[in-house]
């Protein structure tokens, strides 16, 4: 609760700080505020669970996912001084909106009532529409903002219609009541329940970009400013998957085998489709969008079997994925700080000679995403496969095939770095002035190696 | 009060009209109107259920939806104004720069 209040006050302060000429200190302020929020979160979690009128419940589950979201935001915020240079006069607004998104993330992963789930999803989405379009004079950013807005509003409609039908069957928004009513509801109004659950699942699939509802994602990731893309790919994915898992844990008595089959098919389609299409991409950010879609497919596989382990498996996967993704986008930002140029694979040509530090760290991040041991991406995938193999052998086979495909496109960037000749006409030299960017990639590098060698240090 | 099924049919039809509108129309403003139609169909459904159950929670939810829809439309119109400044049009089929 203290975390939520602190995040909200920091957001308001950033908005006003942007107006009253405090733009220079805002990135520093945001870093300190996020670190304090993280500290309060762990401090509060020592006192057991906190229940706010049955609307929000802060327990071990929500603490884990909020910590992943705030930690990712902390790394992204470190780079904000250079990362938002395309629109320097509104850096206060962007940082403020980022804090508001985090408030929404807190509501999304600690909800105990459908109202808070809906409000959380909206508090995450509405500031993000603005952040995606924050590069005002760039038509690509405008297009990405409109696409994200239309798709987000469309998904909200589905979410609400599903909630209305569930309310019609169970007469309550409180998830504890809904769960205790579920047996009666399934007998008296089975149509409401099944259609309602289907609609809510569709809405979640839109928000986390699972196939076949992922078409907005590559366009939005390509058009947004790089830091906003990194934010969407990590924090928003964490929140969406955390909320979806919590929803499944709560409503598991209502979910029939048909519903799990839908999720299994969705997971298989997401992994196969995203990995095959990613091979054909020429824009690196677009490829990363398909890569993040495919990782959603792997996590959906973990959601099929809900037991005590699921929470820590999903959290470990999200930590491994977020660290590597932030590292990659930080490298892209260092190589291509000017937001009007494209992000083709040519920007990596000869990077191994031009800037060996960036090249090595980017390689480690890409290897972790593709799941090469001893990096955390491998252990994350391994624990998901191990959990799913007894019930869904075919799904694990599909996942292994699609992982094999994914190695091709991750290695495309790595071979460009170490074997291609630098192309003087296209590439900008990495700017050495951006110290924060180097700090962030060093942190991700050390964290990836540490977690890879000692997976138990994050205590999941 | 008429049977609850009539309300469900009415709001399902309104919701479908909204969905079809979002899928086939190409004018940004009309898209916003169709999204509003979807949300208002849901509002109608919530109100009908709440009246049927004599339960106030559903009615309160409608207020939350109205507030969020207003905020969403404010942001959506701002995005459309921004696009109009750059392209002099609100036709979304002009926005095809993000492709290979």
Interface residues (C-beta under 8 A of the other chain):
Chain A: X114 X115 X118 X119 X122 X126 X129 X130 X133 X136 X137 X139 X140 X142 X143 X144 X145 X146 X147 X149 X150 X153 X154 X156 X157 X160 X161 X163 X164 X165 X167 X168 X171 X172 X173 X218 X219 X222 X223 X281 X282 X283
Chain B: X4 X8 X11 X15 X18 X19 X22 X28 X31 X35 X38 X39 X41 X42 X45 X46 X49 X53 X55 X57 X58 X60 X61 X64 X65 X68 X71 X72 X75 X76 X78 X79 X80 X82 X83 X86 X87 X92 X95 X96 X97 X98 X100
